[in-house]
Every structure is written in structure tokens, then in C-alpha cells.
Amino acid sequence: MSEGWIIFGLCVVFVLGAATRLVSNRDQTPLPPPKETLRDWRKER
């Protein structure tokens, strides 16, 4: 039973470590501008 808790703890530490890296890198890199996906082709004449 204690081996299961150790494995569970390691998984939690791994997930939290990956999540904190993603959150901290998000502040440094600006997001790209949104792409124009829908356009009104009727107004392009």
C-alpha cells in the first residue's frame, strides 16, 4: 500500500512541475494575433 502512495506522490510532483513550467513560460512569450477565419465574401466586390 505504501508503494502505491509513493508512485502516486511522484505522479503528482511530475504533473505539478510540468504545469508550473507552462504557466511561467506563458508570461514571457506574447500570444500570436488571432487569424481571420470567417470573412464575408459578398462584400469583396
Beta strands, then each sheet from edge to edge (+ up, - down):
end
